[in-house]
Every structure is written in C-alpha cells, then in structure tokens.
Amino acid sequence: MLEGCLRVGNARYYRLLELVSGDEWIGDKAEATAVGDTGPLSITPSNSDPKTLQMLEDNRIANISPGSSFIVKDGVKIISYAHCYIFSFSVGVLENLKSIMCDTTRPQYAYNGCLEILDIEGLCECLWSKGKVDEKPLQEFFTKMEHGAVKYSGQLNDPWSAPIQADPFLKAQKYTSQSEYRIIFHSRPETKGDHKTILFPDVDKFFRIAFQDLTSSPPSKKSQKRTKKETVTHLANIQKIMKKQSDKESQLFIDRHDNALEESARMRAEFNEEFVAHHLRPLIEAYWALRSHHPSEELDRALDPYLLSSQLYLPLSEYLFGPNYMSWDNEYMWESMKKNTPEPCLFEQLINDKTVLD
C-alpha cells in the first residue's frame, strides 16, 4: 500500500475459503450473504395470510393470484448475495488490536506489520476519483463504492420482516474481536477474479507505518509441499474409483443389456451416495489447489457453501478428469465407446506441470 497499491478481494473468494480450508478467521461462508427459509407453507383460498403472500412476492418466490393454492412441504431457501469486492481494516486501540491480529500462537493468521490510515474519507474519495485497475478507471469494474463499520449480529437473517437482502457490512458475532471497517466496491457483472489491485496516487496523505517486521512462524515449506503431494494422491485414487464405475456402466450398453438405462440409473444413484460421503471433500480440495492456474467460474458458483449440491462431483470430475468418466448414459453410445481413446485430461497434464505441483 505504501507504493500506492490496494488489493481488494471478491466476497465469493472468502466464502469458498472457509468451505475449502476451514479458515474461519479470514474466510467466512456467510460473507456478503443473506439466507432465509420459509419453512413449510400451505396457502389455499380459505387459508391465506396477506403478510405471507406479500413476503413471497417481495422475495420473488411466487406471485399467487387470488383463489390459487401454493403448498411447499419442506420450505423454500432464499439466498441473496452482494456481488462486491472488499477492503477491510481494523479500528480501535492499537495495542488491543495488535494482541488479536498479531497473535503468534496462530502464525497462519498473524500479521507482522500495521499501517495507520490517516484519512479514511479522503482515501475513499481518492480511490473512486483517481484509482485505476489495469490502467482503467474504477467505474469500468465497479458500479459504486461505500464504506463503514461492520455490524456484528447473532442473527443474520429474518426472512419474514423484509425482503432478504445481503449486507456486506454485517457479520456473525464470532468476528467481533476483529473490529472491522470496510470499503465495499460493488462489482459489475463482467468483473471477475478473486482479487483486483487498485493503483492510486498521494499515498503519503493516507498511510503511515505504525509498526513492522514482527516475528512470526509461517507454515513450513515442507508442510506445504506434503499437502500438494497429498492432492495428487487424492486425485489419482478418485480417478481410479470413477473409472471403475464408468466401466461398469458402459459394459451394460456394450453387452446390449435389456434394461441398460434403468440398471445404469440404479448403479449411478448408489454410486452418487457413496461418492459424496467419502470422496467429495478431497475433490473440492484438489480443485482449490489447482484453481489459481486453472479457474472455473462455473465450479466457483457450484461450490458456494449455500448452494453446495450432492451432484457436484460430476462437474468437478469432468473439470479434472475430462468428460470420458461417468458419462455412459446413452444406449446408442456403445459402438463409439468401444473405440474411444480418452484425450489427456487436466489432471494428467498437471502431474507434469512443475509450476503448479512443485
């Protein structure tokens, strides 16, 4: 920052960070998210509450005409996101914040330096009027900017008092000790990526060093390398499991089994349940390890903690292993399957990609 560079992070990145790593200090699965659940609903011509009808309409669940019925057995989950990038810092007594944010007993989260912001209002004005991303004005990436203190609450959602609306300034009470203040950059639909770097002038007007170069103990390189080796092992094992199941299903069609489609569907359902229970977590972790070099916007959306699906393994496996695994669900494919030679998949390429795995 002392060189006029401000790095802001996508709210989705912080949601995924907690899901993948279990990090509840920087990551937050509820980041810039509001979630509500209607619970079971039964609306009939003789049983219709005007408030409930209005809330269904306001939350864009249903617009129920007079005299109609609307029944939901298990309820409807309402999810709202604030699509934004975040720059955050702490406010309060320096020594108190230092004991929390620079705690060397948690080296993976400990900061070793601190800058004081001299003029928050002036910094925000400078960023919005003079800041640039990739040599372009901020307005080409963001629709608006706002700033303020974070509010901490034990209850983040109240679905039937107002339309569900995500608030990037609202966080759970477990984060209270961070005493956070935020600058929020609301992103345009075409703005992608985990982070953006904003270049801005007149740095000396806004920052000065409070302290720097505290001693901490970062994770060892040996530990990091072992994690990458485990990633490769997980992927290799999963690939074998999926190939075995794929061969079983494809053989039904090759043998012209009388009920190939029905039997394949039954086998797939059993496999789904077993796979999700035992192998989805390693697959998610593998994607995260490779994501910086081979990102997928589709998978990022599918992996969102509040949208996580039991069917997620299929797009994840196709991303890693190619479409030739778990794809034999058409009885007319058996001839081509006999001749099929799988193309090199992403995983096979990555094994030899030292810039990613070493």
C-alpha atoms as one frame of an Amber mdcrd trajectory, in Angstrom:
protein
   0.000   0.000   0.000   2.913   2.335   0.628   3.582   2.069  -3.098   0.028
   3.072  -3.987  -1.433  -0.418  -4.473  -4.632  -1.523  -2.752  -5.673  -5.195
  -3.103  -9.376  -5.924  -2.761 -10.947  -9.375  -2.530 -14.081 -10.858  -4.065
 -16.727 -11.804  -1.468 -17.156 -15.202  -3.135 -13.456 -15.942  -2.600 -13.861
 -15.540   1.169 -16.944 -17.799   1.164 -15.040 -20.525  -0.660 -12.015 -20.072
   1.595 -13.903 -21.244   4.682 -15.554 -24.102   2.793 -12.269 -25.482   1.461
  -9.795 -24.758   4.231 -11.953 -24.451   7.339 -10.466 -20.984   7.847 -12.963
 -19.029   9.975 -10.734 -16.012  10.537 -10.225 -14.675   7.028 -12.719 -16.967
   5.318 -16.442 -16.662   6.040 -19.051 -18.873   4.377 -21.683 -16.181   5.019
 -19.619 -13.328   3.558 -21.922 -10.759   1.917 -24.764 -13.293   2.029 -28.241
 -13.394   3.483 -30.087 -16.698   3.780 -33.646 -17.346   4.860 -36.022 -20.303
   4.891 -39.766 -20.017   4.599 -40.391 -23.318   6.354 -43.393 -25.437   5.277
 -46.089 -23.377   3.558 -49.711 -24.092   2.770 -51.703 -21.325   1.134 -55.205
 -22.034  -0.092 -58.213 -19.867  -0.957 -59.516 -20.419   2.577 -56.140 -20.068
   4.291 -54.030 -17.161   3.040 -52.180 -14.668   5.207 -51.714 -11.297   3.407
 -48.294 -10.778   5.046 -47.059 -14.170   3.865 -48.345 -13.526   0.348 -46.543
 -10.187   0.259 -43.283 -11.695   1.501 -43.421 -14.432  -1.116 -43.798 -11.772
  -3.766 -41.143  -9.433  -2.321 -38.608 -12.270  -2.184 -39.523 -13.271  -5.761
 -40.588 -16.769  -4.722 -44.147 -16.644  -6.017 -46.833 -14.203  -7.045 -50.006
 -16.024  -6.019 -53.253 -14.985  -7.668 -56.433 -14.754  -5.562 -58.155 -18.122
  -5.297 -54.941 -20.083  -6.037 -53.145 -22.596  -3.826 -49.422 -22.757  -3.056
 -48.014 -25.619  -0.986 -44.347 -26.215  -0.129 -43.697 -29.270   2.004 -40.145
 -28.570   3.205 -39.882 -24.827   2.713 -38.015 -22.605   0.288 -34.457 -21.418
   0.904 -33.911 -17.774  -0.014 -30.338 -16.720  -0.796 -29.201 -13.173  -1.522
 -25.646 -12.136  -2.409 -23.956  -8.763  -2.505 -21.668  -9.040  -5.527 -18.732
  -6.998  -4.357 -15.036  -6.715  -3.591 -13.881  -5.904  -0.076 -11.037  -3.971
   1.515 -11.074  -4.265   5.292  -9.054  -2.996   8.238  -9.489  -2.766  11.996
 -10.354   0.279  14.083  -9.690   0.718  17.798  -6.850   0.920  20.332  -3.655
  -0.236  18.621  -2.304  -2.397  21.456  -5.625  -4.206  21.834  -5.848  -4.883
  18.103  -2.206  -5.946  17.988  -2.807  -8.686  20.559  -5.599 -10.089  18.384
  -4.359  -9.558  14.835  -0.681 -10.376  15.502  -1.128 -13.406  17.741   1.999
 -15.518  17.132   0.334 -18.599  18.643  -1.691 -18.664  15.404   1.045 -17.947
  12.848  -1.116 -18.754   9.843  -3.312 -15.768  10.728  -0.776 -13.428  12.385
   0.055 -10.118  10.713   3.623  -8.843  11.143   3.065  -5.177  10.344   0.496
  -2.410  10.505  -0.268   0.791   8.608  -2.281   3.619  10.096  -4.908   5.171
   7.827  -4.771   8.925   8.356  -7.865   9.971   6.420 -10.493   7.330   5.583
 -12.851   9.761   3.843 -10.023  11.221   1.788  -8.751   7.757   0.844 -12.193
   6.701  -0.379 -12.590   9.866  -2.423  -9.137   9.389  -3.947  -9.782   5.733
  -4.806 -13.078   6.438  -6.534 -11.959   9.526  -8.439  -8.341   8.626  -9.253
  -7.929   4.886  -8.671  -7.263   2.547 -11.590  -7.371  -1.192 -12.204  -5.314
  -2.420 -15.147  -4.851   1.241 -16.136  -8.624   1.719 -16.368 -10.899   3.820
 -14.103 -12.584   2.004 -11.229 -16.002   2.757 -12.715 -15.324   0.251 -15.502
 -15.181  -2.538 -12.895 -17.485  -1.309 -10.113 -20.878   0.393 -10.033 -20.397
   2.170  -6.707 -18.260   2.305  -3.581 -19.309   2.699   0.043 -17.572   2.447
   3.405 -18.472   1.965   7.040 -18.023  -0.036  10.216 -19.036  -3.690  10.264
 -22.022  -4.628  12.412 -21.895  -7.932  14.301 -25.043  -9.913  14.938 -26.050
 -13.306  16.295 -28.904 -13.466  13.784 -28.006 -12.569  10.227 -31.395 -13.229
   8.635 -35.050 -12.540   9.360 -36.865 -13.674   6.223 -40.374 -12.524   7.048
 -39.774  -8.990   8.259 -38.428  -7.699   4.936 -37.166  -8.970   1.578 -33.918
 -10.895   2.046 -31.099  -8.524   1.179 -27.406  -9.300   1.628 -25.446  -6.725
   3.620 -21.631  -6.749   3.192 -21.336  -4.718   6.404 -22.975  -7.443   8.521
 -21.031 -10.366  10.022 -21.537 -13.017  12.700 -20.651 -12.242  16.321 -17.674
 -14.630  16.310 -15.782 -11.993  14.277 -16.420  -9.162  16.762 -12.828  -9.033
  18.018 -11.644  -8.001  14.546 -13.406  -4.643  14.986 -13.620  -4.306  11.234
 -14.190  -1.307   8.993 -14.775  -1.855   5.284 -14.597  -0.233   1.905 -17.008
  -2.053  -0.406 -16.709  -1.991  -4.203 -19.932  -3.246  -5.827 -18.873  -5.133
  -8.925 -20.253  -5.107 -12.433 -21.467  -8.494 -13.794 -18.449  -8.749 -16.081
 -15.933  -8.141 -13.271 -14.324 -11.496 -12.433 -11.440 -12.855 -10.380 -10.555
 -13.336  -6.713  -8.734 -10.038  -6.331  -8.248  -6.677  -8.010  -5.305  -4.341
  -7.454  -6.194  -0.645  -7.365  -3.421   1.857  -8.089  -3.857   5.306  -6.532
  -1.766   8.485  -6.014  -0.788  10.588  -2.967  -0.051   7.628  -0.703   1.638
   9.744   1.984  -1.617  11.614   2.598  -3.388   8.450   3.681  -0.925   5.962
   5.250   1.962   5.814   7.665   3.748   2.883   9.272   2.558   2.015  12.782
   4.944  -0.943  13.183   6.514  -3.624  11.001   8.578  -6.831  10.920   7.118
  -8.601  13.915   8.426 -12.131  14.353   6.018 -14.939  13.469   6.299 -18.563
  12.416   4.819 -19.198   8.960   3.920 -22.735   7.919   6.983 -24.660   6.750
   7.620 -25.241   3.049   7.904 -28.949   3.821   4.353 -28.953   5.160   3.082
 -27.078   2.102   4.825 -29.481  -0.274   3.424 -32.505   1.542  -0.054 -31.064
   1.087   0.478 -30.813  -2.665   1.704 -34.385  -2.811  -1.433 -35.495  -0.976
  -3.514 -33.596  -3.524  -2.034 -35.662  -6.344  -2.597 -38.882  -4.390  -6.247
 -37.995  -3.722  -6.833 -37.270  -7.397  -5.202 -40.489  -8.557  -7.342 -42.549
  -6.180 -10.531 -40.759  -7.175  -9.730 -41.210 -10.854  -9.431 -44.990 -10.349
 -12.736 -45.126  -8.467 -14.574 -43.201 -11.168 -13.007 -45.197 -13.980 -14.101
 -48.460 -12.350 -17.689 -47.224 -12.039 -17.661 -45.856 -15.571 -16.519 -49.211
 -16.918 -19.340 -50.984 -15.081 -21.971 -48.688 -16.577 -20.549 -48.694 -20.085
 -20.407 -52.501 -20.091 -24.198 -52.600 -19.736 -24.551 -50.898 -23.116 -21.710
 -52.787 -24.744 -23.398 -56.071 -23.728 -26.752 -54.815 -25.013 -28.271 -55.363
 -21.561 -32.102 -55.474 -21.817 -32.618 -52.786 -19.162 -29.336 -50.930 -19.571
 -30.737 -47.446 -18.933 -32.669 -48.439 -15.814 -29.826 -50.515 -14.411 -27.311
 -47.766 -15.148 -29.505 -45.231 -13.333 -29.748 -47.516 -10.299 -25.990 -48.066
 -10.227 -25.362 -44.332 -10.635 -27.686 -43.445  -7.729 -25.865 -45.878  -5.433
 -22.513 -44.563  -6.571 -23.580 -40.936  -6.040 -24.420 -41.519  -2.393 -21.218
 -43.406  -1.667 -19.015 -40.977  -3.593 -20.367 -37.839  -1.930 -19.958 -39.385
   1.519 -16.317 -40.389   1.072 -14.704 -38.542  -1.846 -16.299 -35.148  -2.433
 -14.105 -33.363   0.131 -10.773 -34.472  -1.441 -12.123 -33.482  -4.859 -13.036
 -29.993  -3.634  -9.605 -29.597  -2.013  -7.926 -30.730  -5.231  -9.816 -28.144
  -7.269  -8.813 -25.417  -4.836  -5.144 -26.391  -5.114  -5.272 -26.119  -8.911
  -7.704 -23.221  -9.172  -5.178 -20.358  -9.320  -3.782 -21.751 -12.584  -6.966
 -23.347 -13.943 -10.009 -21.455 -12.611 -13.619 -22.291 -13.429 -16.353 -19.714
 -12.921 -18.977 -22.456 -13.206 -17.386 -24.523 -10.438 -16.938 -21.480  -8.212
 -20.675 -20.864  -8.389 -21.473 -24.539  -7.800 -19.132 -24.686  -4.799 -20.752
 -21.800  -2.980 -21.377 -23.074   0.582 -25.097 -22.313   0.435 -25.576 -23.908
  -2.982 -23.339 -26.957  -2.480 -25.033 -29.851  -4.236 -24.736 -33.605  -3.795
 -24.327 -33.756  -7.574 -21.281 -31.512  -7.515 -18.885 -34.396  -8.073 -19.858
 -34.660 -11.772 -18.795 -31.156 -12.921 -15.763 -31.351 -10.634 -14.697 -34.693
 -12.059 -15.238 -33.558 -15.635 -13.114 -30.483 -14.917 -10.274 -32.630 -13.543
 -10.531 -35.877 -15.486 -12.342 -34.923 -18.672 -15.828 -35.906 -19.923 -14.937
 -39.566 -20.504 -15.594 -40.586 -16.918 -19.130 -41.212 -15.668 -20.730 -40.245
 -18.993 -22.128 -43.527 -20.307 -25.842 -42.842 -20.052 -26.940 -43.168 -23.661
 -27.688 -46.627 -25.081 -26.595 -45.536 -28.558 -23.063 -44.708 -27.445 -21.840
 -48.302 -27.090 -20.188 -48.513 -30.528 -18.246 -45.288 -30.029 -17.277 -46.339
 -26.513 -15.529 -49.436 -27.845 -13.291 -47.205 -29.948 -12.997 -44.322 -27.528
  -9.492 -43.179 -26.609  -9.664 -40.557 -23.850  -7.818 -37.329 -24.540  -5.201
 -36.210 -21.992  -7.146 -34.784 -19.068  -6.298 -31.794 -16.908  -5.077 -33.986
 -14.063  -2.644 -35.856 -16.319  -1.268 -32.569 -17.613  -0.909 -31.169 -14.113
   1.106 -34.132 -12.869   3.938 -32.933 -15.109   3.287 -29.221 -14.596   6.010
 -28.276 -12.113   4.833 -24.668 -11.901   1.624 -25.943 -10.274   2.505 -29.050
  -8.307   6.121 -28.468  -7.151
